[in-house]
Amino acid sequence: MTKILLRSGIVVTQDAAHGVLPAGDVMIEGDRIVAIAPRLDAPDAEVVDCSRHIVLPGLINAHMHTWQTALRSVAANWTLLEYFRHVHAGLATVFVPDDIHIATLAGALNQLDHGVTTLVDWAHNNPTPAHTDAGVEALQQSGIRAAFFHGSPKPDPKPGEPHFSEVPHPRSEIERLLKGPLSDRDALVTLGMAVLGPHYSTLEVSAHDFALAKELGLIASMHQGGGKARTPGGWEALMAQGLVGPHINIVHGNNLTDAQLRGFIDLGVTFSITPENEMAQGHGHPITGRLRALGAAPSIGVDLESAIAGDMFTVARMALASQRALDNAAERARSGGIPPTSTVPASEALDWMTIRGAAMLGLGDRIGSLAPGKQADIAVMSLGPLAMWPVHDAVATVVMQGTGARVRDVLVAGRFAKRAGRLLRRDLATLRDKLAASGERILGRLNVPSISRQIAAE
């Protein structure tokens, strides 16, 4: 069995028993962590020098649509309404399976490059099984740990077709995946459901989808918010039917009332927020502080690389800064002065992209922190010559000075996906070319301007 010893790093474990080791070793055997201590002896292990580096749990991106990777920056100036119109009713309709494959593969590899070891891939452009399989295959080929949340496309209906809000999630497709490419629930890539929920579907469709996920033991995740609800009172009806519980994950949730949040928390529902994109596209303020006031906390995600960058450190700072700003403004309105101290510590932001993401997936016993017995999903971050030095508070340094660009090594289940600053693939140039060609073809079909296409034409 392969043994790897990460030697002499600043070890930020996110584990109550181990805390932060100013200089510590992490021993890996096979796919698991077997020991963490200030000094470990392992003459038969491969030693990786981590001095002047921070060793931390691999990050967890709890919500992202990797199928949009080839559309980077296209939606940068769009509100949510423009995004719906131009992406779901427009660009999404011209994707072929090869577009899904290259976008998902490139998106997943970029997450690994930025220190993310677990990705919740919210795949809601699957008009055919071939599109679905292309996304699953890409995740498996990338080497990332991922939850493939199977969703459904949302084009404008053609004459005689029902609106997407009236179409139940396809049981046959979920069962096909569970019997085929995602049959192993202990594999790196597993299955979840990206459903419409009562905000975007009829009550009958929501009840069907929630019940299906519960029956099959899957997480049902749904966007909540963005305009008028399709089914007012839908949540209360679903709760009355006993269909809301720990298998339900709500994304965004900006328009939910405090009473609804309390009811969801009592039932074990989890929340995933995407603060940068929520604020940019008009969802509203992230619900971070409202959850904190109720004794809960969110997981966090990038959401759309068609609109923002795929760096989880930036996402965490956005979530932290936006809530501090809201709290500071509330204090000024109340007292006319500055709050005596920050309301949200930086350490919570690291929780949101590690242990909270693990809890959202029901994998808190396997990932999200560094501890003996857990999966060896680890990121090693260089302090650089100046960028992150000196380190006075290791956790705050990770959150406030960290970026994906500083990640040197990434291990998933004990295997290096990135080492010495480079992804362990020889085909990155080819992948870049395929990704650009895919994006140019998609945009060209709908006459959307593309600088890459203009450069290629010259």
GITAPE-V186859 format. One record per backbone hydrogen bond with DSSP energy under -0.5 kcal/mol. NH is the residue of the N-H (numbers start at 1). CO is the residue of the C=O. If there is no record, write none. Layout:
NH|CO / NH|CO
This chain:
4|28 / 5|46 / 6|4 / 6|26 / 7|5 / 7|48 / 9|24 / 10|53 / 11|9 / 11|21 / 12|10 / 12|55 / 13|11 / 13|19 / 18|15 / 19|15 / 21|11 / 22|20 / 24|9 / 25|37 / 26|6 / 27|35 / 28|4 / 29|32 / 30|2 / 32|29 / 33|374 / 34|27 / 35|27 / 37|25 / 42|40 / 45|42 / 46|3 / 47|45 / 48|5 / 49|47 / 50|7 / 53|50 / 54|381 / 55|10 / 56|54 / 56|379 / 57|12 / 58|377 / 59|115 / 60|353 / 61|59 / 61|118 / 62|60 / 62|300 / 64|120 / 65|303 / 66|64 / 68|65 / 69|66 / 71|68 / 72|69 / 73|305 / 74|71 / 75|306 / 76|73 / 78|75 / 80|281 / 83|79 / 84|80 / 85|81 / 86|82 / 87|83 / 88|83 / 89|84 / 91|86 / 92|87 / 93|90 / 94|91 / 95|92 / 99|96 / 100|96 / 101|97 / 102|98 / 103|99 / 104|100 / 105|101 / 106|102 / 107|103 / 108|104 / 109|105 / 110|106 / 111|107 / 112|108 / 113|109 / 114|110 / 115|112 / 116|111 / 117|59 / 117|115 / 118|59 / 119|145 / 120|61 / 121|119 / 121|147 / 122|64 / 122|120 / 123|121 / 123|149 / 124|122 / 132|128 / 133|129 / 134|130 / 135|131 / 136|132 / 137|133 / 138|134 / 139|135 / 140|136 / 141|137 / 142|138 / 143|139 / 144|139 / 145|117 / 146|188 / 147|119 / 148|146 / 148|190 / 149|121 / 149|147 / 150|148 / 150|192 / 151|123 / 161|158 / 166|163 / 167|164 / 168|166 / 171|169 / 174|170 / 175|171 / 176|172 / 177|173 / 178|174 / 179|175 / 180|176 / 182|177 / 183|180 / 185|183 / 187|184 / 190|146 / 190|188 / 192|148 / 193|219 / 194|150 / 195|193 / 195|221 / 200|196 / 200|197 / 201|197 / 202|165 / 206|202 / 207|203 / 208|204 / 209|205 / 210|206 / 211|207 / 212|208 / 213|209 / 214|210 / 215|211 / 216|212 / 217|213 / 217|214 / 218|213 / 220|247 / 221|193 / 221|219 / 222|249 / 223|195 / 224|251 / 230|199 / 231|198 / 234|231 / 237|233 / 238|234 / 239|235 / 240|236 / 241|237 / 242|239 / 243|238 / 245|243 / 248|245 / 249|220 / 250|270 / 251|222 / 251|249 / 252|272 / 253|224 / 253|251 / 254|224 / 256|253 / 261|257 / 262|258 / 263|259 / 264|260 / 265|261 / 266|262 / 267|263 / 267|264 / 268|265 / 269|264 / 270|248 / 272|250 / 273|299 / 278|274 / 279|275 / 280|276 / 281|277 / 282|278 / 283|278 / 284|278 / 291|287 / 292|288 / 293|289 / 294|290 / 294|291 / 295|292 / 296|291 / 299|271 / 300|352 / 301|273 / 303|63 / 304|302 / 305|303 / 307|304 / 308|304 / 312|310 / 315|311 / 316|312 / 317|313 / 318|314 / 319|315 / 320|316 / 321|317 / 322|318 / 323|319 / 324|320 / 325|321 / 326|322 / 327|323 / 328|324 / 329|325 / 330|326 / 331|327 / 332|328 / 333|329 / 334|330 / 335|331 / 336|331 / 336|332 / 337|331 / 348|345 / 349|345 / 349|346 / 350|346 / 351|347 / 352|348 / 353|349 / 354|351 / 356|351 / 357|351 / 358|354 / 359|355 / 360|356 / 361|357 / 362|359 / 363|358 / 366|363 / 367|363 / 370|13 / 371|369 / 373|33 / 374|371 / 375|366 / 376|31 / 377|375 / 378|376 / 378|411 / 379|56 / 380|409 / 381|54 / 381|379 / 382|380 / 382|406 / 383|52 / 388|383 / 389|386 / 392|390 / 397|393 / 398|394 / 399|395 / 400|396 / 401|397 / 402|397 / 402|398 / 406|403 / 407|404 / 408|380 / 408|406 / 409|380 / 410|418 / 411|378 / 412|415 / 414|376 / 415|412 / 417|410 / 418|410 / 419|422 / 421|408 / 422|419 / 424|417 / 425|423 / 431|427 / 432|428 / 433|429 / 434|430 / 435|431 / 436|432 / 437|433 / 438|434 / 439|435 / 440|436 / 441|437 / 442|438 / 443|439 / 444|440 / 445|441 / 446|442 / 446|443 / 447|444 / 448|443 / 454|450 / 455|451 / 456|452 / 457|453 / 458|454
